[in-house]
């Protein structure tokens, strides 16, 4: 870790200067300061610590975290993330958590400070973040660690096997020691379970428990989604295509796919949502280069989910007609918000609003798939009965994508042009598309249950430690 830090220092400095990354959370990651923990009482019970690396894990943790807070109201609920985007989304979607922090760097002294500050009774790690020093230090303190919704993709497993083939004399003992510290591995599928066993997890602690992502709550409506739906209808903008979680260098491919669609649907609108904030400017440049006019979400006079007016509506317990209710709270409408008739792209340069936009989409593209990035979660649009279109790179969601393709509930394409054609075919055959969407929603509903199994395991571990 020390050698890696020295080698990567120039990169970190450049990223810090260009995008403001790393420096803002460095003190927490070094275990030096946790401001959000200072408000907790000194005589508190042992905390439930949930670690969700980034946006995807944070989203899938919401239902689990909410139910754990309800089951153990006297235990502080602490949520950690690694990425800035994950942190922002956790703060928005998990307001009931007692504290949201950054996960420590895996140096023993950083880990010890973090464990001293959080004082966990149990640590729940979503998916499969293997940090040897963290696991070792938790084991020394007899703090149970449970991996939930664990997965190891084809690409990650192949990488592990290459490293073990070269440095097995070092890696095998390290993995065996680290993985032996965890109390349970609740994996998404049998292949994931077999892979974690191969890496060194004790067989008796590994079980197939399902994928938390199937249990994700449908996102509440947002002012942006409500306003956009009304705006599109008023201006005759049809179809509305939502291209979500688009990654670096994939933006022009999404624009190519949209161009194919525009040949048949001249009044179509593309809602382009980059995966990471540092891609907002690059995405804008790609749109300009394509000779298209566009509007940034940040330029619209529509409140973001974190504003006081939106929080007031959410606190009131209403997810319907959000636009009207927020306008009423603010005492004003959205008279300045509009998409010009000659603009064909809405660039969503915000975090936390994509999921709600899938609800009103006429067509969907899930990014990270037309470039070799491993794909992203197709369950969010599927839960709304939408048919996801995605590219060939879905290694990170291989089991889910295979199930949906086999059931005729999603469409996988090889090129951006194919994606455009797929949207056209869906729009020309609405009855078939409706049937595919209903199948997608049924698959999501039928696969729920991983949260209940995870809570049962967490309860067992808490009882065994009696902290």
N, C-alpha and C positions, 0 to 999 in steps of 0.2 A: 504493500500500500504506500509506503514511504517513497519507494523508487518511482511508482506510478504517479504520485503527486508531483514529484520533481519534474518528471518527463512531461506532464500535462499542464504544468504551471503557465507556460506561454499561452496555451489555448484558453485556459481559464481567464487569464488577464484580458485577452482580446475580447472574449465573450462578455466579461464584466463591463468593459469600456463601451462596447457596441450596443449591448442589449440590457445592461444593468443586472445580468444574471450573477448568481453565486454570492456576491458581496452582501446583499440584503439579508441573507439567511445564514451567513457564515458562522456567526456566534452561536446560533442554535445548533448547527451541524457539528461544531466543535464541542458542544456540551457546555459552553461557557455561560449562557444566559437563556432563560425560558420565561419571558415576561408573562405569557398567558397562564403559566402555572403558579405565579406568585399570588394570585387571588384565591387559590384554593386553601382551605383550612389546614393547619399543621397536623391536626389529629384525625385526618381523613382516613377512610378505609383504603385498602389496596385498590389501585385503579385497574380498569380494563383498558388495555392499550391496543388499539387497532392500527395496523400499518397498511396504508394504501399508497402504492408508489406514485401513481399519476392519475390522470383523469378517468381512465377506464376503471381502475380499481376503486377510486373514490366513488364513482357512480354505483358500482355493484355493491359497495359497502353500506349504502344508505339504509336499506331495509334491515340488514343484520344489526347495524349500530342502533337503530331506533328500537328494535325489539330487545336488545341487550340493556339499553337504558331503562326501558320499562320494567324489565325483569330484575334489574339490580339498581334501583334508584339511589341507594346510599353509596354506591361505588362511583367515583369520578370516571367519566368516559373520556379518554384521551385519544385523539386521532393524529397520526403523523403521515406526512407525505414526503416524497423526495423532490418532486418538481414544483416549480412556481405555479404552473397551471393547475396541477393537482391540489396545491394549497388553496388557490383561489376558489376552485370548485367545492372543496371540502368546507370552506367557510360559508359558502352560499347554501349548500345542500344539507349540511349537518349543523345547523344553528343550535341544536340541543346538546351538542358535545360540550363538555366542561372546559376543554382546551384543545387547540389544534396547533401542532408543532411540526418542526422538520425532523426527520429521522437522522440520527447521528452518523457521521463518517465512521467507517469500521476500523478505527484505531481503539485499542483497549481503553485508553484513558478517556476518549470521547464517549465511548459506550458506558463506562462506569458513571460518568457525570450525568448522562441522560437517564440511566436507571435510577440513580439517586434522586433526581428531580421528579421523575414520573411516579416512582414507587409503585410499580405494577404488581397486581396479584396474578395477572395472566397477560400474555402477549399473543395477539391474533394477527398473523401475517397473511395478507391476501395474495393468492397465486404463489409464486415460488421465488422469493427473494432470499438467497442463501448468503448470509453474512457471518463468517466463521467466528469472529471476535464477539459479535453480538450474541450469537447462540451460546458460545462458551461462557460468557459473563452471566447470561441469564441462567444457565445451568448451574453455575457456582452458587447463585443465590436461590436456587430451587424455585425459580419462577417458571411455570409451565409455558411453553411456546407451542402454539397450534397453527399449522398451515391450513388455510381454508381456501377452497376453490383452486387448489393447486394445479398447475399445468406446466409442461415442458414441451415446447414446440419442436417440430422436426429440426428446424435450424439450430435451436439452442442445444438440443441433444447431440446433434452432429458436431457442434462446436466443442461440447464437453468431451465427447469421445476422442476428438483430435487432440485436445489438450492432455487428456489422460494417456493417450498413446505416446505422447512425447515426454510428459513430465509425471507419469504415473507414480514414480517413487516418492514424489512430493505431494501430488494432488490426492491420491487415494487415502493416505492417512489423514490428511486435512479434512476431506469430505466425510470420512467415517466418523471422525471426532465431532465435527460440526453437526452432522445430521443426527447423531446419537443423542444430542442434547434436546431435540424436539420431542414433545410428548405424543403428537399425532399429526398425520399427514392426510388430510381429507382432499382427495384428488378429484379432478373433473371427470376423468374417464379411465378405463382399464389400461389404456396405453400410457397415460400419464402416471398411473400407479406403478406400472412395470418399469418405467424409466427412472422414477425416483428410487425404487429398490435397486436398480442397476447402479445408480450413483452412490449407494451406500446407506440408504435409509433402512432402519430395522423393519423387516417384513411385517412383524406383528403390529406395528404402529401405522401401517399404511392401509387406507380404505378408499373405495370409490364412493363419493358422496354427492356428486353433481356440481353444477356450475351456478354460482350465485347470480350471475348475470340474468338467468331466467327469472329470478325473483325480484328484479328491479321494479320499483314502483314507477308507474307512468308519471312522467314529469308534469308538474302543474303548468297550466297555461301561462304564458308570459305576455306582457303588453306588446312585444314585438310580433309574436305569432298572431295574436288577435288583430292587431293593426294591419299586418301584411295580408291576412286572409280577406279582410274588408277592402283593403286597397286594391288587391288583385281583382276582386269581383266588380268593384266600382269602375275600374279602368279597362275591364275586359282582358286582363293579362292571364292568358291560359296557353299552355300549362305552366305551372310553377314547379321547377325542378330544383330539388335540394341536393347539392353535392357536399356531403359532410365529411369532416376529418381528413381533408385533403392535405397531403404531405408535400415536402419540398420536391420541386420539379414535376409534380403531378398537376399543378394548376393549369398549365397550357394544354394538357391532355383532357382535362375536364372541359376546357373551352372548345376544344376540337369536337368532343362528343356533343356539346350543346350546339355547335354550328351545324352538325348533321341534322339535329332536331329542328333547327330554325328553318331548314329548307321546306319542311312541311307545316310548321307552326310559327308563323312570322311574329306573333305577339307573345311568344314564350318568354318567361323570366327565369334566369338562373340565379339561385341563392347559393353563393360560394362561401363555404365556411372552412378556412384553413385550420389545421389541427393545433398549431402553436402560434402564439402571438408574434414571435419574431418573423413569421411568414406573411404578416398582414401587408407590409410595404412591398415585398416581392410579388405577392399576388396582385396588388394594385398595378404594378409595373407590367405584369403579364397581360392583364386585361387591357391596359392602354395600348400595348404592342399589338393586340388583336384587333385594334381599331373599333373597340366597343365603348360605348358610354356606360358608366356605372355610378352607383351611389354607395357610399360607405354607411354601414349601420351607425357608426359613431356620429354621422352628420344628421341623422334623423332626430326629430324632437320627440322621440319615444323613450320613456323611462326604462332604465336597465333594471334587472331583477334585484340588485342590491340597494336601490334607492328607497328613501323613507316611505314614499307613497305605495310602492309595490309591497314593501314589508307590512304596511298597515293592512293591505288587502289580504295578504297571506295569513296574517295573524287573525283576521276576522273569519278565516276558515272557508273562503270562497275561491274556487278555481274557475268559475264560470264568468263570462263576459268581463274578463280582466280589464280590457281596454276602457270600457265605460266606467268601471268601478274606480280605476286609478285616476281617470280624468275627473271623476266626482271628488275624490280625495284631494286632488291637486287644485280643484276649482277651475280647471281649464281643459280644453280638448287638444287635439293634435293638428291644429290647422296648418302648421308649418311643415308637417311631415308629408312627403309625397315622393313618388318615383316618377320622374318625367317619362313621357311617352316614348322618347327616343333612347332611354336607358334600358339595357337588356340584362344587366347584372347587378345584383345586390351583394356587396362584399360584407360578410358578417365579421367585422373586426372586433369581436367581443368573445368572452368566455362564458359558458353556462347557458346559452340560449339555443343551441343547436337542437337538442332533444325535442323541445316543444315545437320546433319548426317542422319536424317530420310529420306531425299530426295533420297539417294542412297541405302537404306536398301532393302533387299529381304524379310525380316521378322521383325516384331516389337513386343516388349514387353514394356508395360508402367507400371512402378513400383509403389510401395506403395500400391499394391493391393493383393499380395499373403500373406501379413501379415496385421493385423488389423490397417492400417494406414490411410484409407480413400480414397486412390487412387490419381492419378494425371491426368493431362490434356491429353486427347486422341485427341484433335483437331489439335495439331501440326502435328502428322503423317497423320491424316485424310486429312488435307489441301493439302498434297502431293499425295493423292490418295492411301495411305497405309492402310492396314487393321490392326488395333491395337488388340493385344491379351493382356488381363489383367485378374487379379484374382477376387475373390469374394468381396473384400473390396473396394467398390467404392462409399462410402457414401458421400464424398465431391463432387462427380460428378455424383450423382444419376440420375438426369434428362437427362444429356447428354448421359451417358452410356446406359440408358434405350432406348433412341431414336435410337441410333446406333445399338443396339442389335436387336430391333424390325424391323429395316429396313434391317437387314442382312449385316450391314456395319462394324461390329466389332465382336470379339469372346471373350466371358467370360468363364473362366475355373475355376475349383475348386482346381487344384493342379499343381505343376511344371511339373509333368509328362504329364498332359493334355495339358499344354502349348507347350511342345515339339511335341506332336502328332498334335496339331493344326497347327504348322509351317509346319510339313511334309505334311499334307493334303493340305495346301495352295500351297506349292511348286509342288506337284504332279498334281494339277488342276489349272494351270495358268489362264485359261480362266475364271473360276469361281472367282478366286482371283482378276483378273482385273475388273470384274463386281462389286465385293464388294468394291474395291477401288474407282471406279467411283461413286458408290452410296455414299460412305463416303465423297468424295469431293463435291458432289451435296448438301448433307446435310449441310456442312459448308457454301457453297456459298448461299444457300437459307435462312440461318438463320442470315445473316448479317443485320446491321442496328442499333444496340444498340449504336454505337458511335454517329451517327447523332442525335438520341434522347437525348443522354447525353449532347451534345453540345448545343442543343436547350434549355434544362433546365438551363444549366450554363449561357447561354446568357441572359435568362430571369432574373435570380438571379442577375447578374451583372448590368443589366439595372435598377433593382429595388433599388439597393444600390447606384448606380452612384458614385462608388469610383474611 
